[in-house]
Amino acid sequence: MNTLNEQMLNNRVYLSGVIAEKPVFSHEVMGEGFYETVLRVKRLSDTSDLVPLTISERLLSANKAEVGDEIAIEGQFRSYNKNEDGKSRLILRVFVRDIVEVDPSKNPNTIELIGYVCKPPIYRTTPFKREICDLLIAVNRAYNKSDYIPCIAWGRNARYASSFNVGDRMIISGRIQSRDYNKLLSDGTYEKRTAYEVSVSQISVDEERADE
C-alpha cells in the first residue's frame, strides 16, 4: 500500500443526519470554494450530536443540500489551530470527501482512526465512580500534516488506555460527539462553547507497528 492510500485509511468518518445550519462560505483553495455547516446526528438515546462540516461548493451544488435535508457523508475528522486572544485553540471539523446515499441499516456516526499517542493519558474517575481516560491522538495526513484528535475512553477501555505511552500507535473506533461547556474568559465572564471529541468504543495497540 502506498503512503497516500495508507494516510487516507488512517482517518475515516461516516455520518448521516440532518443539515442544521445554512452553509456559510469559509475559504477558497485553488479556485474551489469551501463552506461550513453543521450536521445533526441522532444518538441511540434520542439526543443528538451537532457535528461541524467543511464541504466543497462542488459537492453542495451537485447534491443541492439545504437546511433540513437528510444526507450521509464520508470524510475525515481534521484539526487546525486558531489564534484567539494570543492563545492557540484547537478547532475540529469533519472534512467531507463525498456525499453518499443514506443507508438506514448503518450506524449513523462512525469514525476509525490510526494514530499515535502524543500526550500522556489523563485517567480519572467521576463522583459516581465512572472511569474516564482522555487521549490526544496524532493522525498522519498527506503532505506531512497531522490532525490532533481528542478521544475519551470509558470503563475498561479507560483503564486500558491509561497504560499507553507517548508514541504508541493506536487503532481506535467510535463516534464523534459534541459537548457544551462554559469557558471562563479573561474578563471574568463565561462563554458557552462546544467541544468535539471521539467517544471510544474499541481501542488497541497496533502490534505490527509498535516497534517502529
KOLMI-376870 format. One record per atom (N, C-alpha, C, O, CB): residue in one letter; y, x, z. Coordinates in steps of 0.1 Angstrom, whole numbers, padded with zeros to 4 digits, always signed. Each point is the difference from the previous one (the first is absolute). Glycine has a CB too. Layout:
<dofis>
AYXZ ...
</dofis>
This chain:
<dofis>
M-0012+0008+0000 M+0012-0008+0000 M+0012+0009+0000 M+0001+0009+0008 M-0013-0028+0004 N+0022+0016-0021 N+0012+0008+0000 N+0009-0004+0011 N-0001-0010+0007 N-0001+0013-0031 T+0012+0006+0027 T+0009-0001+0012 T+0008-0013-0001 T+0001-0007+0010 T+0000+0032-0008 L+0004-0029-0014 L+0008-0012-0001 L-0008-0012+0004 L+0005-0009+0007 L+0009+0020-0024 N-0026-0012+0011 N-0009-0012+0003 N-0003+0000+0015 N+0000-0011+0006 N-0009+0012-0029 E+0006+0010+0029 E-0003+0001+0014 E+0012-0005+0009 E-0002-0008+0009 E-0014+0027-0013 Q+0028-0015+0000 Q+0012-0004+0007 Q+0002-0015-0001 Q+0005-0007+0009 Q+0005+0029-0012 M-0014-0028-0009 M+0001-0014-0001 M-0009-0008+0009 M+0003-0011+0005 M+0004+0015-0029 L-0019+0002+0027 L-0010-0006+0008 L+0003+0002+0015 L-0006-0007+0009 L-0011+0010-0027 N+0026+0006+0021 N+0004+0003+0014 N+0007-0012+0007 N-0001-0001+0012 N+0002+0025-0018 N+0004-0033-0002 N+0010-0010+0006 N-0001-0012-0009 N+0006-0001-0011 N+0009+0019+0020 R-0023-0028-0005 R-0002-0012-0008 R+0002-0013+0009 R-0005-0001+0011 R-0012+0014-0025 V+0025-0021+0008 V+0004-0013+0007 V-0002-0012-0009 V+0002+0001-0012 V+0016+0012+0025 Y-0024-0023-0007 Y-0001-0013-0007 Y+0006-0011+0009 Y-0003-0001+0012 Y-0018+0008-0025 L+0031-0014+0008 L+0006-0011+0008 L+0001-0013-0009 L+0002+0001-0012 L+0011+0016+0026 S-0015-0028-0007 S+0003-0013-0007 S+0008-0008+0010 S-0003-0001+0012 S-0018+0002-0027 G+0031-0008+0010 G+0008-0008+0008 G+0011-0007-0008 G-0001-0001-0012 G-0004+0016+0032 V+0016-0019-0013 V+0011-0007-0006 V+0013+0008+0001 V+0003+0006+0010 V-0014-0028-0004 I+0018+0023-0018 I+0012+0007+0000 I+0010-0007+0009 I+0003-0012-0002 I-0007+0020-0021 A+0010-0001+0033 A+0008-0006+0010 A+0015+0002-0002 A+0008-0007+0006 A-0027+0011+0010 E+0023+0006-0024 E+0014+0003-0002 E+0002+0002-0015 E-0009+0005-0007 E+0012+0005+0030 K+0009-0013-0028 K+0004+0002-0014 K+0000+0016-0002 K+0007+0007+0008 K+0006-0029-0009 P-0019+0026-0010 P+0000+0015-0003 P+0014+0005-0002 P+0008-0007-0007 P-0030+0005-0003 V+0026+0013+0017 V+0013+0006-0001 V-0001+0014-0006 V-0009+0008+0004 V+0017-0022+0016 F+0001+0017-0029 F+0000+0013-0007 F+0001+0011+0011 F+0009-0001+0009 F+0001-0009-0030 S-0018+0021+0019 S+0000+0011+0009 S+0005+0013-0006 S+0009+0006+0004 S-0028-0017+0008 H+0012+0015-0023 H+0003+0012-0006 H-0006+0001-0014 H-0007-0009-0005 H+0008+0020+0027 E+0003+0000-0029 E-0005+0002-0014 E-0006+0013-0001 E+0005+0010+0005 E+0012-0025-0014 V-0029+0016+0002 V-0006+0013-0003 V-0004+0001-0015 V-0007-0009-0005 V-0003+0010+0029 M+0016+0009-0031 M-0002+0002-0014 M+0002-0013-0008 M-0008-0003-0009 M-0008+0021+0015 G+0027-0025-0003 G+0003-0012-0007 G-0007-0013+0004 G+0003-0011-0005 G+0001+0026-0013 E-0013-0014+0027 E-0008-0012+0005 E+0006-0004+0014 E+0000+0008+0009 E-0021-0001-0022 G+0025-0020+0014 G+0005-0005+0012 G-0011-0004+0010 G-0011-0005-0004 G+0031-0003-0008 F-0018+0010+0025 F-0009-0004+0010 F+0007-0010+0010 F+0012+0002+0003 F-0025+0020-0005 Y+0005-0031+0007 Y+0006-0011+0008 Y-0008+0000+0014 Y-0012+0005+0000 Y+0019-0019-0020 E-0001+0009+0030 E-0006-0002+0013 E-0001-0014+0003 E+0009-0008-0002 E+0000+0030+0010 T-0021-0026-0002 T-0002-0014+0005 T-0009+0001+0011 T-0004+0011+0005 T+0008-0021-0028 V-0008-0002+0028 V-0009-0001+0012 V-0011-0009-0003 V+0002-0011-0005 V+0017+0016+0021 L-0031-0002-0013 L-0012-0008-0002 L-0005-0005+0014 L-0002+0007+0009 L-0005+0005-0030 R+0006-0026+0022 R-0005-0006+0012 R-0015-0001-0001 R-0005-0007-0009 R+0026-0006+0013 V-0029+0021+0004 V-0014+0000+0000 V-0006-0006+0012 V+0003+0004+0011 V-0002+0017-0025 K-0009-0031+0013 K-0006-0007+0011 K-0010+0008+0007 K-0008+0007-0006 K+0012-0028-0005 R-0004+0020+0025 R-0011+0006+0008 R-0011-0011+0003 R+0003-0012-0003 R+0014+0029+0013 L-0028-0013-0005 L-0010-0009+0004 L+0005-0009+0011 L-0005-0012+0001 L-0013+0028-0008 S+0027-0011+0015 S+0005-0008+0011 S+0010-0011-0004 S+0005-0007+0008 S-0009+0027+0006 D+0007-0021-0027 D+0009-0009-0006 D+0014+0004+0002 D+0009-0008-0004 D-0025-0010+0008 T+0019+0030+0002 T+0013+0006-0001 T+0001+0008-0013 T-0010+0000-0008 T+0012+0000+0034 S+0009+0007-0028 S+0002+0007-0013 S+0006+0014+0003 S+0007+0002+0010 S-0005-0024-0023 D-0005+0031+0004 D+0007+0013-0001 D+0009-0001-0012 D-0003-0005-0010 D-0016+0018+0021 L+0031-0007-0009 L+0010+0001-0010 L+0001+0014-0005 L+0005+0009+0007 L+0008-0028+0003 V-0019+0021-0022 V-0002+0014-0005 V+0010+0003-0011 V+0001-0008-0010 V-0026+0007+0016 P+0033+0011-0004 P+0010+0004-0010 P-0006+0006-0013 P-0009+0008+0001 P+0026-0005+0017 L-0013-0007-0030 L-0005+0005-0012 L+0011+0006-0008 L+0012-0004+0000 L-0029-0013+0000 T+0013+0028-0008 T+0009+0005-0011 T-0008-0003-0013 T-0011+0004-0001 T+0022+0014+0016 I-0004-0024-0024 I-0007-0004-0012 I+0009+0002-0012 I+0013-0002+0000 I-0026-0015+0013 S+0008+0021-0025 S+0008+0003-0011 S+0004-0013-0008 S-0006-0010+0001 S-0006+0032-0003 E+0024-0021-0005 E+0004-0011-0007 E-0009-0004-0011 E-0001-0011-0004 E+0024+0018+0009 R-0031+0003-0010 R-0010-0003-0010 R-0011-0009+0005 R-0003-0010-0007 R+0007+0032-0003 L-0009-0020+0022 L-0010-0009+0006 L+0006-0013+0003 L-0006-0011-0002 L-0006+0031+0011 L+0025-0020-0004 L+0006-0013+0004 L+0002-0009-0012 L-0003-0012+0000 L+0014+0023+0019 S-0006-0005-0030 S+0003-0008-0012 S-0013-0005-0007 S-0001-0011-0005 S+0022+0024+0002 A-0032-0005+0004 A-0012-0003-0007 A-0007-0011+0008 A-0008-0008-0006 A+0006+0031-0003 N+0004-0024+0022 N-0007-0010+0008 N+0009-0011+0005 N-0005-0010+0006 N-0010+0028+0001 K+0028-0017-0009 K+0010-0010+0004 K-0002-0005+0015 K-0001-0011+0003 K+0002+0004-0027 A-0002+0017+0033 A-0003-0003+0014 A+0014-0004+0006 A+0009+0007+0000 A-0029+0009+0001 E+0019-0027+0006 E+0012-0005+0007 E-0003-0004+0014 E-0012-0001+0004 E+0021-0008-0026 V+0001+0006+0030 V-0002-0004+0014 V-0009-0012+0001 V+0003-0010-0008 V+0020+0019+0014 G-0033-0009+0002 G-0009-0011+0002 G-0012+0001-0008 G-0010-0007+0002 G+0029-0006+0003 D-0019+0023-0015 D-0012+0002-0008 D-0011+0007+0007 D+0003+0009+0008 D+0011-0009-0028 E-0026-0003+0018 E-0012+0007+0006 E-0004+0011-0010 E-0003-0003-0012 E-0005-0017+0025 I+0007+0032-0009 I-0004+0011-0008 I-0010+0009+0007 I-0001-0001+0013 I+0023+0000-0025 A-0028+0010+0005 A-0009+0010+0006 A+0005+0013-0007 A+0002+0001-0012 A-0022-0017+0016 I+0020+0027+0004 I+0004+0013-0005 I-0009+0011+0004 I-0008-0001+0010 I+0031-0007-0009 E-0023+0018-0009 E-0007+0013+0003 E+0010+0011+0000 E+0009+0000-0008 E-0031-0008-0002 G+0021+0017+0020 G+0010+0011+0000 G-0003+0010+0011 G-0012+0002+0003 G+0029-0018-0011 Q-0006+0022+0013 Q-0002+0011+0010 Q+0011-0003+0011 Q+0011-0004-0003 Q-0020+0021-0014 F+0005-0013+0030 F+0010-0001+0011 F+0007+0013+0001 F-0006+0011+0002 F-0009-0027+0010 R+0028+0016-0015 R+0008+0012-0001 R+0011+0001+0011 R+0004-0010+0005 R-0009+0011-0029 S+0009+0011+0026 S+0010+0003+0010 S+0012+0008-0006 S-0003+0008-0009 S-0014-0010+0028 Y+0028+0001-0013 Y+0011+0009-0003 Y+0010+0000+0012 Y+0000-0009+0008 Y-0002+0005-0033 N+0010+0014+0026 N+0009+0002+0011 N+0014-0005-0004 N+0005+0003-0011 N-0018+0016+0019 K+0019-0026+0001 K+0014-0005-0002 K+0009+0004+0011 K-0004-0002+0012 K-0005-0018-0025 N+0020+0026+0010 N+0009+0005+0011 N+0009-0012+0005 N+0007-0006-0008 N-0007+0029-0002 E+0000-0025+0023 E+0008-0010+0006 E+0006+0006+0013 E-0007+0005+0009 E-0008-0024-0018 D+0028+0019+0009 D+0008+0006+0011 D-0005+0014+0004 D-0001+0003+0011 D+0004-0027-0002 G-0005+0032-0020 G-0004+0014+0002 G-0014+0002+0004 G-0004+0011+0003 G+0027-0008+0004 K-0031-0014-0007 K-0014+0001+0004 K-0009-0004-0012 K+0004-0009-0008 K+0001+0005+0033 S-0017+0010-0026 S-0009-0004-0011 S-0009-0011+0005 S-0006+0001+0010 S+0007+0023-0019 R-0002-0035+0001 R-0008-0011+0003 R-0011-0002-0011 R+0003+0001-0012 R+0017-0012+0024 L-0032+0009-0008 L-0011-0001-0009 L-0001-0014-0006 L-0001-0010+0008 L-0012+0028+0005 I+0014-0020-0026 I+0000-0013-0006 I-0013-0001-0008 I-0005+0009-0007 I+0030-0009+0005 L-0032-0011+0004 L-0013-0003-0006 L+0001-0012-0009 L+0005-0010+0003 L-0017+0020+0017 R+0006-0008-0033 R-0001-0011-0009 R-0012+0001-0008 R-0006+0011-0002 R+0031-0012+0001 V-0030-0010-0004 V-0011+0000-0010 V+0005+0001-0014 V+0008-0008-0004 V-0022-0006+0020 F+0010+0025-0023 F+0004+0002-0014 F-0010-0007-0008 F-0012+0003+0000 F+0023+0019+0005 V-0006-0032-0013 V-0010-0009-0008 V-0003+0007-0013 V+0009+0003-0008 V+0001-0024+0019 R-0023+0023-0013 R-0004+0006-0013 R-0004-0011-0010 R+0001+0002-0012 R-0009+0018+0024 D+0003-0031-0007 D-0004-0011-0009 D+0001-0013+0007 D-0003-0001+0012 D-0012+0017-0025 I+0018-0027+0006 I-0002-0014+0005 I-0013-0005-0006 I-0001+0000-0012 I+0027-0004+0014 V-0035-0001+0006 V-0013-0004-0004 V-0003-0014+0003 V+0008-0007+0007 V-0016+0030-0004 E-0003-0028-0008 E-0003-0014+0003 E-0004-0002+0015 E-0007+0008+0005 E-0001-0011-0029 V+0013-0008+0030 V-0004-0003+0014 V-0014-0003+0001 V-0005-0009-0008 V+0028+0001+0012 D-0030+0014+0005 D-0015-0002+0002 D-0001-0006+0014 D+0000+0008+0010 D-0007+0011-0027 P+0005-0032+0018 P-0002-0006+0014 P-0011+0005+0008 P+0000-0001+0012 P+0010-0019-0021 S-0020+0026+0002 S-0012+0006+0008 S+0003+0013+0006 S-0008+0005+0008 S-0007-0017-0024 K+0026+0019+0012 K+0003+0013+0005 K+0009-0001+0013 K+0008-0009+0001 K-0010+0019-0025 N+0000+0000+0032 N+0009+0002+0012 N+0014+0002-0006 N+0002+0009-0008 N-0020+0001+0023 P+0028-0018-0010 P+0014+0001-0006 P+0008+0012+0004 P+0011+0002-0005 P-0012-0026+0004 N-0004+0032+0010 N+0007+0012+0005 N-0009+0011+0003 N-0006+0000+0011 N+0024-0015-0001 T-0019+0024-0019 T-0009+0012+0002 T+0007+0013-0004 T+0007+0000-0010 T-0028-0015+0006 I+0018+0025+0011 I+0005+0013-0003 I-0011+0011+0003 I-0007-0001+0010 I+0031-0006-0005 E-0025+0017-0014 E-0009+0011+0002 E+0008+0013-0001 E+0007+0002-0011 E-0027-0016+0002 L+0019+0022+0018 L+0007+0013+0000 L-0010+0012+0003 L-0009-0001+0007 L+0030-0011+0001 I-0018+0023-0015 I-0006+0013+0003 I+0011+0009+0002 I+0008+0003-0009 I-0029-0008-0004 G+0022+0011+0026 G+0012+0009+0003 G-0003+0008+0012 G-0011+0000+0005 G+0026-0016-0016 Y-0005+0023+0015 Y-0001+0010+0011 Y+0008-0004+0012 Y+0011-0005-0001 Y-0015+0022-0016 V-0002-0016+0029 V+0008-0002+0012 V+0011+0011+0001 V-0003+0012+0000 V-0018-0022+0012 C+0033+0005-0011 C+0011+0010+0000 C+0008+0000+0013 C+0010+0008+0002 C-0008-0012-0026 K-0006-0004+0034 K+0006+0001+0014 K-0012-0003+0010 K-0009-0007-0004 K+0033+0000-0004 P-0023+0013+0020 P-0010-0003+0010 P-0001-0015+0002 P+0010-0007+0002 P-0007+0029+0009 P-0015-0028-0011 P-0002-0014+0003 P+0006-0004+0014 P+0000+0008+0009 P-0020-0008-0024 I+0026-0012+0016 I+0005-0005+0012 I-0009-0012+0005 I+0000-0010-0006 I+0024+0017+0000 Y-0031-0004+0017 Y-0009-0010+0005 Y+0006-0006+0013 Y+0006+0007+0008 Y-0026+0005-0017 R+0018-0026+0010 R+0006-0007+0012 R-0008-0013+0002 R-0008-0004-0009 R+0031+0015+0005 T-0020-0017+0015 T-0006-0013+0003 T+0011-0009+0003 T+0010+0004+0006 T-0032+0006+0003 T+0021-0023-0012 T+0010-0010+0003 T-0002-0005+0014 T-0011+0003+0007 T+0011-0010-0031 P+0009-0001+0030 P-0002-0005+0013 P-0012-0009+0001 P-0005-0002+0011 P+0030+0003-0008 F-0030-0006-0014 F-0012-0008+0000 F-0013+0009-0003 F-0010-0006-0003 F+0024-0014-0004 K-0012+0033+0008 K-0011+0010-0002 K-0005+0000-0014 K-0012+0004-0002 K+0006-0008+0026 R+0014+0001-0034 R-0004+0001-0013 R+0003+0014-0005 R+0011+0005+0002 R-0007-0029-0007 E-0014+0031-0001 E+0002+0014-0004 E+0006+0000-0014 E-0004-0007-0009 E-0016+0014+0022 I+0030+0002-0015 I+0008+0002-0012 I+0001+0015-0003 I+0002+0008+0009 I+0010-0030-0005 C-0012+0026-0017 C+0002+0013-0004 C+0009+0000-0012 C-0003-0006-0010 C-0019+0015+0020 D+0034-0002-0009 D+0009+0001-0012 D-0003+0013-0007 D-0002+0011+0006 D+0019-0024+0006 L-0018+0012-0025 L-0002+0012-0009 L+0011+0000-0011 L+0004-0010-0004 L-0029+0010+0009 L+0028+0012-0009 L+0009+0002-0012 L-0008+0008-0010 L-0004+0011+0003 L+0025-0012+0011 I-0024-0005-0026 I-0009+0006-0010 I+0009+0004-0012 I+0007-0008-0005 I-0027-0006+0013 A+0018+0026-0012 A+0007+0005-0012 A-0010-0002-0012 A-0011+0006+0000 A+0025+0011+0013 V-0010-0024-0023 V-0008-0003-0012 V+0006+0006-0012 V+0012-0002-0004 V-0019-0020+0014 N+0000+0031-0017 N+0005+0007-0011 N+0003-0009-0012 N-0008-0010-0003 N-0005+0030+0010 R+0024-0018-0014 R+0003-0007-0012 R+0003+0010-0011 R+0001+0012+0002 R+0009-0031+0012 A-0009+0014-0026 A+0002+0008-0012 A+0013+0008+0002 A+0009-0005+0007 A-0022-0011-0022 Y+0014+0027+0007 Y+0013+0008-0001 Y+0003+0006+0014 Y+0012+0001+0003 Y-0004-0016-0022 N-0018+0019+0026 N+0002+0007+0013 N+0008-0008+0010 N+0007+0006+0009 N-0008+0015-0021 K-0001-0034+0012 K+0007-0008+0010 K-0011-0006+0010 K-0012+0000-0003 K+0030-0006-0013 S-0014+0002+0027 S-0009-0006+0010 S+0007-0013+0006 S+0012-0001+0001 S-0022+0024+0004 D+0002-0032-0001 D+0004-0012+0007 D-0005+0001+0014 D-0011+0004+0003 D+0011-0018-0024 Y+0009+0010+0031 Y-0003+0001+0014 Y-0002-0014+0005 Y+0010-0008+0001 Y+0003+0030+0002 I-0025-0026+0000 I-0004-0014+0003 I-0003-0001+0015 I-0010+0005+0005 I+0002-0008-0029 P+0015-0005+0032 P-0004-0003+0014 P-0012-0009+0000 P+0000-0010-0007 P+0024+0013+0015 C-0033+0000+0000 C-0013-0008+0002 C-0002-0003+0015 C+0004+0008+0008 C-0014+0002-0029 I+0004-0021+0023 I-0002-0004+0014 I-0015-0005+0001 I-0004-0009-0007 I+0028+0003+0011 A-0031+0013+0006 A-0015-0004+0002 A-0001-0006+0013 A+0008+0002+0009 A-0016+0017-0024 W-0003-0028+0016 W-0002-0007+0013 W-0014+0002+0005 W-0009+0003-0008 W+0026-0020+0000 G-0019+0015+0021 G-0013+0000+0006 G-0008+0013-0002 G+0005+0011+0002 G-0005-0036-0005 R-0012+0023-0002 R-0009+0012-0003 R+0007+0009-0010 R-0002+0012+0001 R-0018-0026+0005 N+0026+0008-0016 N+0007+0009-0010 N+0011+0008+0006 N+0002+0011-0004 N-0007-0028-0013 A+0012+0011+0027 A+0010+0007+0007 A-0005+0012+0008 A+0005+0011-0001 A+0008-0032+0002 R-0024+0019+0006 R-0006+0011+0007 R-0005+0011-0009 R+0002+0012+0002 R-0009-0028+0015 Y+0001+0012-0029 Y-0005+0010-0010 Y+0012+0008-0005 Y+0000+0012-0002 Y-0019-0027-0004 A+0030+0007+0002 A+0011+0007-0006 A+0008+0009+0009 A+0006+0010-0004 A-0004-0030-0010 S-0003+0018+0027 S+0007+0008+0010 S-0006+0015+0000 S+0007+0009+0005 S-0003-0030+0009 S-0016+0023-0020 S-0006+0013+0000 S+0003+0008-0012 S-0004+0012-0001 S-0014-0021+0014 F+0026+0003-0023 F+0003+0007-0012 F+0010+0011+0002 F+0008+0000+0010 F-0013-0021-0022 N+0005+0031+0004 N+0009+0011+0000 N+0009+0000-0012 N-0003-0005-0011 N-0014+0019+0024 V+0029-0008-0011 V+0009+0001-0012 V-0007+0008-0011 V-0006+0011+0003 V+0026-0011+0013 G-0020-0005-0028 G-0006+0006-0011 G-0014-0006-0004 G-0005+0003-0011 G+0016+0018+0018 D-0016-0029+0002 D-0013-0007-0003 D+0003-0009-0012 D+0010-0007-0001 D-0018+0008+0025 R-0002-0001-0033 R+0001-0009-0012 R-0007-0013+0003 R-0012+0000+0003 R+0013+0020-0019 M+0006-0031+0015 M-0005-0013+0004 M-0002-0010-0012 M+0007+0001-0010 M+0004+0003+0032 I-0021-0013-0020 I-0002-0011-0009 I+0003-0013+0008 I-0007-0002+0010 I-0010+0015-0025 I+0027-0021+0011 I+0004-0011+0008 I+0000-0013-0009 I+0004+0001-0012 I+0010+0014+0027 S-0018-0026-0010 S+0002-0013-0006 S+0005-0010+0010 S-0003+0002+0012 S-0016+0003-0029 G+0027-0014+0012 G+0006-0010+0009 G+0009-0009-0008 G-0003-0004-0011 G+0001+0020+0030 R+0013-0020-0012 R+0009-0009-0006 R+0015+0004+0004 R+0001+0007+0010 R-0018-0026-0010 I+0026+0016-0009 I+0014+0003+0003 I+0006-0012+0009 I-0001-0011-0004 I+0003+0024-0018 Q+0004-0009+0033 Q+0006-0010+0009 Q+0014+0002+0002 Q+0005+0012+0000 Q-0027-0015+0011 S+0030-0007-0009 S+0014+0001+0004 S+0002-0004+0014 S-0008-0009+0006 S+0015+0004-0029 R+0003+0011+0030 R+0002-0003+0014 R+0015+0002+0003 R+0006+0010-0003 R-0029-0002+0009 D+0029-0019+0000 D+0014+0000+0003 D+0002+0007+0014 D-0008-0002+0009 D+0011-0019-0022 Y+0008+0028+0014 Y+0004+0006+0013 Y+0015+0001+0001 Y+0007-0001-0010 Y-0029+0014+0011 N+0027-0010+0011 N+0014+0001+0002 N+0004+0015+0002 N-0006+0007+0009 N+0007-0030+0001 K+0007+0028-0019 K+0004+0014+0000 K+0013+0002+0008 K+0010-0007-0004 K-0021+0011-0019 L+0011+0005+0033 L+0012+0002+0008 L+0009+0010-0009 L-0004+0011-0003 L-0008-0014+0025 L+0025-0002-0024 L+0009+0008-0008 L+0009+0009+0009 L+0000-0002+0012 L+0000-0016-0030 S+0007+0027+0012 S+0008+0009+0007 S+0012-0006+0008 S+0005+0005+0010 S-0011+0012-0027 D+0010-0029+0013 D+0011-0008+0007 D-0006-0008+0011 D+0008-0008+0006 D+0006+0008-0027 G-0027+0000+0024 G-0006-0007+0011 G-0005-0014-0004 G-0005-0007+0008 G+0020+0019+0006 T-0013-0016-0027 T-0005-0013-0004 T-0013+0002-0006 T-0005+0011-0003 T+0028-0019-0001 Y-0030-0004+0001 Y-0013+0000-0006 Y+0000-0006-0014 Y+0008-0009-0002 Y-0018+0008+0025 E+0002+0007-0031 E-0001-0006-0014 E-0015-0003-0003 E-0009+0008+0003 E+0030+0006-0010 K-0023-0026+0002 K-0014-0004-0003 K-0004+0008-0013 K+0007-0001-0010 K-0004-0022+0021 R-0015+0029-0010 R-0005+0007-0012 R-0015-0003-0001 R-0006-0006+0009 R+0023+0024-0006 T-0022-0015-0015 T-0014-0002-0003 T-0007+0013-0002 T+0004+0008-0009 T+0001-0031+0000 A-0016+0026+0016 A-0009+0012-0003 A-0012-0004-0008 A-0005-0012+0001 A+0013+0022+0021 Y-0013-0001-0030 Y-0012-0002-0008 Y-0010+0011+0004 Y+0004+0012+0002 Y+0010-0023-0021 E-0026+0007+0019 E-0011+0010+0004 E-0013-0005-0006 E-0001-0012-0004 E+0013+0019+0025 V-0022+0001-0021 V-0014-0004-0003 V-0008-0003+0012 V-0001+0009+0009 V+0002+0006-0030 S-0005-0027+0022 S-0010-0004+0011 S-0014+0004-0005 S-0005-0005-0009 S+0020-0014+0017 V-0021+0029+0000 V-0012+0006-0005 V-0012-0009+0004 V-0002-0004+0011 V+0012+0027-0008 S-0019-0025-0013 S-0012-0007+0002 S-0012+0010+0000 S-0010-0002+0007 S+0019-0019-0017 Q-0008+0031+0002 Q-0010+0011-0001 Q+0006+0013-0001 Q+0010+0002-0008 Q-0026-0018-0002 I+0011+0026+0016 I+0006+0014+0000 I-0011+0010+0002 I-0009-0002+0008 I+0031-0006+0001 S-0022+0019-0017 S-0010+0010+0001 S+0006+0014-0005 S+0010+0000-0007 S-0029-0017+0004 V+0013+0028+0008 V+0004+0013-0005 V-0007+0002-0013 V-0012-0003-0001 V+0015+0012+0024 D+0004-0004-0033 D-0007+0004-0013 D-0007+0013+0002 D+0005+0011-0002 D+0013-0023-0011 E-0031+0010+0016 E-0008+0012+0003 E-0001+0010-0011 E-0001+0012+0002 E-0012-0026+0014 E+0013+0009-0029 E-0002+0009-0011 E+0012+0009-0002 E-0001+0010-0006 E-0013-0028-0005 R+0026+0014+0016 R+0012+0008-0002 R+0005+0005+0013 R+0011+0006+0001 R-0005-0020-0021 A-0013+0012+0031 A+0005+0003+0014 A+0003+0015+0001 A+0008+0004+0008 A-0020-0023+0001 D+0004+0028-0016 D+0002+0014+0002 D+0009+0006-0010 D+0001+0013+0000 D-0024-0012+0009 E+0030-0009-0017 E+0009+0006-0010 E+0013+0005+0006 E+0009+0005-0006 E-0018-0020-0011 
</dofis>
